[in-house]
Structure formats: structure tokens, C-alpha cells
């Protein structure tokens, strides 16, 4: 399962989730691409998009997207805030389905 991490997330999250097939938006060369276009591009190469953008579900019809979305909700956007969530994040990534959104909170 290929996973794309949004550029708004700390890059260290990729190391935290070691063992998963992950690329970041900057690694893919898509930094600065707006969410609607980003979801379309991501859906062509990835199965899961992980973001901290809690408004995404209100801005786009996610049921029509060719990708599953995992939204991380933490006290801050620092890597330390996501460390206690590691197992929940992994579980969410493994259980999501295309066109759905799953929120993972601390």
C-alpha cells in the first residue's frame, strides 16, 4: 500500500512509520499543489493520503476521490505530538477504504 504524507506534516513522521511504503509531498515534487489537484494526482499513484488538514472533508467530495484519507488530529504539528499516536495511525492506514476519511486523534 503506497502512502503519501502531506507537506503540512513533520517529515519525521515518515521515520516514525518506518516499514510502510511512504513518500512525502515534497519528495514527490508536489509541494505547493492545492488540495483538489493534489488528491487527483495522489489518487493515480497512492492508496492513502495522510494529512493534518481537518477541513479537507468540507472542501471536497471525498466519496469521489480515488484515494483513502487519514486526518491526524493532535495538540500540535510537532513530531512529538504524533509519537503516542503511532499505533493508531498504523491501524487507520491499514483499515481505510478508497473514498473514505478516517480521523485519528491523540
N, C-alpha and C positions, 0 to 999 in steps of 0.2 A: 504494500500500500504506500503510495507516494504522498507525502505531506508537504504543504507549503506554509511557512511561517510568515505572517505579516511583518512588514518593516517596523510597525509600531511596537513589536515585542522585543525584549532584550535578546541579543544574539546568543547569549549564554544558554538560552532555553534549548537550543539545538544540542548542546553538550549534555544538558540535564536529561534530555530524552534520547540519549545515546542508544543505538541499536535500532532505531526507527529510520526509515528512508526519508530524510528531511532535507529540504533546501529552503533558504530564506528568500524573500522577495529581492533583496539586493544581489544575492548570489545568482539569481535567475536573470538579473538585469532589468527588473520591472519596477525599480524604485520610482516613486512619483506617479505611477499609474493609478488613476482613480478607481474606486471600488467596483463599480459596474463593469468596467472594462477588465479590471484585474480578475474578477470572478469568471468572466468569459475565457480569458487566457488560461487561468489556472485550471478550469474545467477540462481543458484539452490535454493536460499533462498530469494532473494530480487528482487524487480521490478526496483529499481532505485539505481544507484551508483553516488554519488556526490564527485567531486574531484576538485583540482586546477591545475591538470596536463593538460596544454594546448597542449601538444604534443601527447596525447593519441590517437587522431583521426588519426595521421600519422603513428603510430606504430602498429595498429591493425585494422583488418577489422571489424568495429563495426556493420555492417549490419548483420553479422553472430553471433553476441553476443546475448544471451538470456536476455539482460537487457538494460534498457534505461540509458543514461549517461548525467549528468548535470555537465558542467565545469564552475566553478566560476572564473571570471577574475576581480581581484581587485588590487588596488595600492600596497597592502602589504598582507601578510598572517596572519595578526593580526586580532583578532575578531572585533576590532573597524572598520576595513575596510569593513566587511560584514554586519554590523548593518544596514546601509542605504539601503542595497540590500535585506532585509528580504522579502518584499512582492514580489519582482521579483523572488527570489529563490523559494518561495512557489508556485507561479504561474507556474514556469517552471516545478517543480516536479509534479504538478497536470496535466500538459498537455503533458508530454513526452510519447513517444511510444517505445516499445521494438525495439532494433536495431538502435536507433537514438541517436544523440548527440545534446544537446542544450547548447549554451553558454549564461551565464548570466554575464553581465558586469555592473559595478557601473554607 
